[in-house]
Amino acid sequence: MKHVIRAVRHEDWTKIKALRLDALRDPVAHLAFHETYEQAAAQPDGFWQDRAAGAAEGKTVRQFVAEAADGRWLGTLSVLVERRGVESFFADVPEVSQTHIVGVFVRPEARGTGLAEDLLQAALEWSWSLTEPQIERARLFVHEDNARAEALYGKVGFKRTGHAVPAAADPTRSDHELALFRS
């Protein structure tokens, strides 16, 4: 399966919306995402346009997609910049400047093809290329019941840090932090 990994552009907002809604309908979405299909579907077009514009600008967030030769989007992820000493979106205060990978999704027909690893490599290359701030580590969270995703992240080099937070959908379960330090 051939694909190109690229950053989203402003005009991609309808594809961003469609892929996000597809991701939220996936059977394991309740483990991987912090919003429901209903919440995302209720957002007005302006929300999706703003989301695309911010991700395309690439200063504090960057979204990557895997695009098939026919233009169909096969997968995506987003990367958030978290500055040292500044409270993050997730209400913690990083000790080093880092990026946070979120919203990882690959369509079922593209799973197991290496596409997810390619998306993660694009996220890491972008992270390490930043100079202000210079990124010291990349992190992500994975639900304790999502062994397949954790294995994927491990193949790229991410390891558990020992930090866990209550899972959004079920606070009796945990999301484990995995990190990869700049080499």
QUILINDA-V15453 format. One record per backbone hydrogen bond with DSSP energy under -1.0 kcal/mol. NH is the residue of the N-H (numbers start at 1). CO is the residue of the C=O. If there is no record, write none. Layout:
# QUILINDA-V15453
nh=NH co=CO
nh=NH co=CO
This chain:
# QUILINDA-V15453
nh=4 co=67
nh=6 co=65
nh=8 co=63
nh=12 co=9
nh=13 co=10
nh=16 co=12
nh=17 co=13
nh=18 co=14
nh=19 co=15
nh=20 co=16
nh=21 co=17
nh=22 co=18
nh=23 co=19
nh=24 co=20
nh=26 co=23
nh=29 co=26
nh=31 co=28
nh=32 co=28
nh=33 co=29
nh=40 co=36
nh=41 co=37
nh=42 co=38
nh=43 co=40
nh=47 co=44
nh=48 co=44
nh=49 co=45
nh=50 co=46
nh=51 co=47
nh=52 co=48
nh=53 co=49
nh=54 co=50
nh=55 co=51
nh=56 co=52
nh=57 co=53
nh=58 co=54
nh=62 co=79
nh=64 co=77
nh=65 co=6
nh=66 co=75
nh=67 co=4
nh=68 co=72
nh=71 co=68
nh=74 co=66
nh=76 co=105
nh=77 co=64
nh=78 co=102
nh=79 co=62
nh=80 co=100
nh=81 co=60
nh=82 co=98
nh=85 co=94
nh=86 co=83
nh=88 co=92
nh=91 co=88
nh=98 co=82
nh=99 co=137
nh=100 co=80
nh=101 co=139
nh=102 co=78
nh=105 co=76
nh=107 co=74
nh=110 co=107
nh=111 co=108
nh=113 co=110
nh=118 co=114
nh=119 co=115
nh=120 co=116
nh=121 co=117
nh=122 co=118
nh=123 co=119
nh=124 co=120
nh=125 co=121
nh=126 co=122
nh=127 co=123
nh=128 co=124
nh=129 co=125
nh=130 co=127
nh=136 co=97
nh=138 co=180
nh=139 co=99
nh=140 co=178
nh=142 co=176
nh=144 co=174
nh=146 co=143
nh=150 co=146
nh=151 co=147
nh=152 co=148
nh=153 co=149
nh=154 co=150
nh=155 co=151
nh=156 co=152
nh=158 co=153
nh=159 co=179
nh=161 co=177
nh=165 co=175
nh=167 co=173
nh=173 co=170
nh=175 co=165
nh=176 co=142
nh=177 co=163
nh=178 co=140
nh=179 co=159
nh=180 co=138
nh=182 co=136
